[in-house]
Amino acid sequence: MHALRPIRRPTRLAVMPPSRGAFGRTALALALFAMLAVFAAPLMASDATLRLRGDVTARGDTLSLGDLVEGAPADLADRALFRAPGLGAVGTIQARRIAEAASSLGITGIETGGRVQVSVQRAARRVGAPEIEAALKRSLESAYGLDPKALSVRLDGEAPSLLAPVDLDGPAAAVDVTYDPRTRRVAGLIVLGERQASLRVAGVAVEIREVAVLTRNLARGEAVAAADLAVERRPRETVPTDAVAAGALAVGQVAQRPVGAGQVLRSGDVAPPELVGRGDAVTIVFETTGVSLAMRGTANESGRLGASVSVTNGASKKVLQAVVIGPGRVSVSPPAAQPVLQASALPARPGVN
């Protein structure tokens, strides 16, 4: 079987020649459309692309047409129009001056958005006091052998800072550094790159010590907890010679006197707690080779760990000298053996051969 195909009958097209009026109307419509395109195109382009920018950040020494006008033609966008403010500074440009400068390049119809002026800020890298101090300390370590961890440099003046172009990356360096060990005065030149930006500074190198400082008031007899202490770095000349350097060593010790918050903890401010009190019942431990005994007794005096105290044996009422070995526990050592003299070592008596 064969697939059936639809019957297609040819149709005749009715063609009517256009009249003269139709030609005229068409020509008039095309002319009007062309005129609208000619006059409206610049306005549409102006609304769509040419707009005055708001606040501008300049990254170089000059401001181009593209920096100030959004949608500027590519062939004119890089054309420099104004000089940028100094590093880190802020300036303004009147909108009419921008329009005049753009007009000299053949650019008109810039939409200002109601702005009278444009604010311009010059981008800059700011090297502050901490980075300057770090650079000086590195130089003092390499040139003079000083420990940077035990130093702080007090810079002269009000927080000096170095302003540099943003493309100058990398750490700041200190060159031409001088140091007087007697006065501890230090001076040098802080530079970025190949001395593309520089600032001369001076100050005093101060020795620093880490000390334990109390975070709350301590009354006499209170135990020191880890939360009661903070480690601070302070100038050595302001710190007592007996200041506690490692706060962890003081944890668990007992205040020997009232100490206020913020004070540097001194070695005499705290001491280990007393493990045996006067009049307390104690366990007296006696140990020797092959023998270990424990008996009850009474402490005649107070003592800390390792202290020698006098105790009384509860059974014999004999007073013994013991060493504190723990809370309520003391140890009594056996008496030292007396040396036995040999007969030949006995001193000779007169008249005896």
Residue pairs with C-beta under 8 A, 6 or more apart in sequence:
42 109
43 109
45 109
46 108
46 109
46 110
46 111
47 111
48 71
49 70
49 71
50 69
50 70
50 71
50 72
50 107
50 109
50 110
50 111
51 69
51 70
51 71
51 110
51 111
51 113
52 68
52 69
52 70
52 95
52 98
52 110
52 111
52 112
52 113
52 115
52 118
53 67
53 68
53 69
53 70
53 118
54 113
54 115
54 118
54 119
55 118
55 119
55 120
55 121
56 63
56 67
56 68
56 118
56 119
56 120
56 121
57 120
57 121
57 122
57 123
58 67
58 84
58 85
58 120
58 121
58 122
58 123
59 123
59 166
60 84
61 83
61 84
62 80
62 81
62 82
62 83
62 84
63 80
63 81
63 82
63 83
63 84
63 93
63 120
64 77
64 78
64 79
64 80
64 81
65 72
65 76
65 77
65 78
65 79
65 81
65 101
65 102
65 105
65 107
66 72
66 77
66 78
68 81
68 82
68 93
68 98
68 118
69 98
69 102
69 107
69 110
72 102
72 107
73 107
76 105
76 107
79 105
81 98
81 101
81 102
82 93
82 101
84 91
84 120
84 122
85 91
85 120
85 121
85 122
86 122
87 122
87 124
87 163
87 164
87 165
88 122
88 124
88 126
88 163
89 121
89 122
90 119
90 120
90 121
90 122
91 119
91 120
91 122
92 117
92 118
92 119
92 120
93 117
93 118
93 120
94 116
94 117
95 112
95 115
95 116
95 117
95 118
98 110
98 118
99 110
99 112
102 108
102 110
123 166
124 163
124 164
124 165
124 166
125 163
125 164
125 165
125 166
125 168
125 169
125 192
126 161
126 162
126 163
127 161
127 162
127 163
127 164
127 172
127 190
127 192
127 199
128 159
128 161
129 155
129 159
129 160
129 161
131 171
131 172
132 155
132 160
132 161
132 162
132 172
132 174
132 190
132 199
132 201
133 152
133 153
133 155
134 171
134 172
135 171
135 172
135 173
135 174
135 188
135 190
136 153
136 174
136 177
136 186
136 188
136 190
136 201
136 203
137 146
137 148
137 151
137 153
138 148
138 173
138 174
139 173
139 174
139 175
139 177
139 188
140 146
140 148
140 151
140 177
140 179
140 186
140 205
141 147
141 148
143 177
143 179
144 179
144 181
146 179
146 205
149 208
150 207
150 208
150 209
151 205
151 206
151 207
151 208
152 205
152 206
152 208
152 233
152 235
153 186
153 203
153 204
153 205
153 206
154 203
154 204
154 206
155 201
155 202
155 203
156 201
156 202
156 203
160 199
160 201
161 199
162 172
162 190
162 192
162 197
162 198
162 199
163 197
164 192
164 193
164 196
164 197
165 196
165 197
168 192
168 193
168 196
168 197
170 192
170 193
172 190
172 191
172 192
173 190
173 191
173 192
174 188
174 189
174 190
174 191
175 188
175 189
175 191
175 195
176 188
176 189
177 186
177 187
177 188
177 189
178 186
178 187
178 188
179 185
179 186
179 205
180 186
183 204
184 204
184 205
184 206
185 202
185 203
185 204
185 205
186 202
186 203
186 204
186 205
187 200
187 201
187 202
187 203
188 200
188 201
188 202
189 198
189 199
189 200
189 201
190 198
190 199
190 200
190 201
191 197
191 198
192 198
206 235
206 236
206 237
207 235
207 236
207 237
208 233
208 234
208 235
208 236
209 233
209 234
209 235
209 236
209 239
209 243
209 245
210 231
210 232
210 233
210 245
211 231
211 232
211 234
211 239
211 243
211 244
211 245
211 264
211 265
212 229
212 230
212 231
212 243
212 244
212 245
212 246
212 247
212 250
212 264
212 265
213 229
213 230
213 231
213 232
213 262
213 263
213 264
213 265
214 228
214 229
214 230
214 259
214 260
214 261
214 262
214 263
214 265
215 227
215 228
215 229
215 230
215 261
216 228
216 261
217 258
217 259
217 260
217 261
218 224
218 228
218 255
218 258
218 259
219 255
219 258
220 255
220 256
220 257
220 258
221 254
221 255
222 254
222 255
223 252
223 253
223 254
223 255
223 273
224 250
224 251
224 252
224 253
224 254
224 255
224 270
225 251
226 247
226 248
226 251
229 247
229 250
229 251
229 265
230 247
231 247
234 264
239 264
240 264
240 266
242 266
242 267
242 268
243 264
243 265
243 266
243 267
244 250
244 264
244 265
244 266
244 267
244 269
244 270
247 265
250 265
250 270
252 272
252 273
253 270
253 271
253 272
253 273
254 270
254 271
254 272
254 273
254 274
255 269
255 270
256 268
256 269
256 270
256 271
257 269
259 265
259 269
271 304
272 304
272 305
273 304
274 302
274 303
274 304
275 303
275 304
275 305
275 324
275 326
275 327
275 328
275 329
276 282
276 299
276 302
276 303
276 307
276 309
276 324
276 327
276 328
276 329
276 330
277 299
277 302
278 299
278 300
278 301
278 302
279 298
279 299
280 298
280 299
280 328
281 296
281 297
281 298
281 299
281 328
282 296
282 297
282 298
282 299
282 311
282 322
282 328
282 329
282 330
283 294
283 295
283 296
283 297
283 328
283 329
283 330
284 294
284 295
284 296
284 297
284 311
284 313
284 320
284 322
284 330
284 331
284 332
285 292
285 293
285 294
285 325
285 329
285 330
285 331
285 332
286 292
286 293
286 294
286 295
286 331
286 332
286 334
287 293
287 331
288 334
295 313
295 314
295 315
296 314
296 315
297 311
297 312
297 313
297 314
297 320
297 330
298 311
298 312
298 314
299 309
299 310
299 311
299 330
300 309
300 310
300 311
300 312
300 319
301 309
301 310
302 309
303 309
303 324
304 324
305 324
305 325
305 326
306 323
306 324
307 323
307 324
308 321
308 322
308 323
308 324
309 321
309 322
309 323
309 324
309 330
310 319
310 320
310 321
310 322
311 319
311 320
311 321
311 322
311 330
311 332
312 318
312 319
312 320
313 319
313 320
320 332
321 332
322 330
322 331
322 332
323 330
323 331
323 333
324 330
325 331
